[in-house]
């Protein structure tokens, strides 16, 4: 049995999210939550909300025990890129790419 939660179009680059996801992969949910709360990265805020959502899905939809849950899979994929222009000298414009992420967390019960 597994519980899943995902969030799309998060305005943070996928490579920055991947650094934090590598810290919580295969960890129990209480330890993963502690890691996220004490890691000074911008990606931690949406990941805390996502992990809480996955825990609520596990408890309410699948009748899983919240004490035995662990993060079995966590993935990030690149969403659409917002293209913006920054004015530069002599009337030129440099492109700024604002990347977005699609993040998925899957929780399972440990045996």
C-alpha positions in Angstrom: 0.0 0.0 0.0 1.3 3.5 -0.8 0.2 7.1 -0.5 1.1 9.7 -3.0 1.0 13.5 -3.2 2.2 15.9 -5.9 2.5 19.5 -6.6 2.9 21.2 -10.0 4.3 24.5 -11.2 6.4 25.3 -8.2 8.5 28.4 -9.0 11.9 26.9 -8.1 14.4 25.2 -10.3 14.4 21.4 -10.3 18.1 21.0 -9.6 17.6 23.0 -6.3 14.7 20.8 -5.3 16.7 17.6 -6.1 19.4 18.5 -3.5 16.8 18.6 -0.7 14.9 15.5 -2.0 18.1 13.5 -1.8 18.3 14.2 1.9 14.8 12.8 2.7 14.7 9.8 0.4 14.2 6.5 2.3 13.8 8.3 5.7 10.9 7.9 8.1 8.4 10.7 7.8 9.1 12.2 11.3 12.9 12.3 10.5 12.2 13.7 7.0 10.0 16.4 8.5 12.8 17.3 11.0 15.4 17.4 8.1 13.2 19.7 6.1 12.5 22.1 9.0 16.2 22.5 9.8 17.6 22.7 6.3 18.1 26.4 5.1 17.0 25.9 1.5 14.1 27.7 -0.3 12.8 24.3 -1.6 12.0 23.1 2.0 8.9 25.2 2.4 6.9 23.7 -0.5 8.3 20.2 0.4 7.1 20.5 4.0 3.5 21.2 2.7 3.8 18.3 0.2 5.0 15.9 2.9 2.1 16.9 5.2 -0.3 16.4 2.3 1.1 12.9 1.6 0.8 12.0 5.3 -2.8 13.1 5.4 -3.6 11.2 2.2 -2.0 8.0 3.7 -4.0 8.4 7.0 -7.4 9.4 5.6 -7.6 7.8 2.2 -5.6 4.6 2.7 -6.0 3.9 6.4 -2.2 3.6 6.9 -0.5 4.0 10.3 1.3 7.4 10.3 3.9 6.0 12.7 5.3 3.4 10.2 5.4 5.6 7.1 8.6 6.3 5.2 9.5 8.3 2.0 9.9 5.5 -0.6 10.0 7.7 -3.7 10.5 11.3 -4.3 10.9 12.8 -7.8 11.1 16.2 -9.4 10.6 17.0 -13.0 11.0 20.2 -14.9 7.8 22.2 -15.7 7.4 25.0 -18.2 9.9 27.7 -18.2 8.8 31.3 -17.8 10.8 33.5 -20.2 11.4 37.1 -19.1 13.5 39.9 -20.6 16.0 42.0 -18.6 16.9 45.4 -20.1 20.6 45.9 -20.9 22.8 48.5 -22.3 22.2 50.1 -25.8 18.6 48.9 -26.1 19.4 45.2 -25.8 17.4 42.7 -23.8 18.9 39.6 -22.1 16.6 36.6 -21.5 16.0 35.4 -17.9 14.6 31.8 -17.7 12.4 31.3 -14.6 12.2 27.5 -14.2 9.3 25.6 -12.6 9.1 22.1 -11.0 6.7 19.3 -10.7 7.3 17.4 -7.4 6.0 14.0 -6.4 6.3 12.2 -3.0 5.3 8.6 -2.4 5.0 7.1 1.1 4.9 3.5 2.1 4.5 1.5 5.3 7.6 -0.2 6.7 7.3 -3.8 7.6 
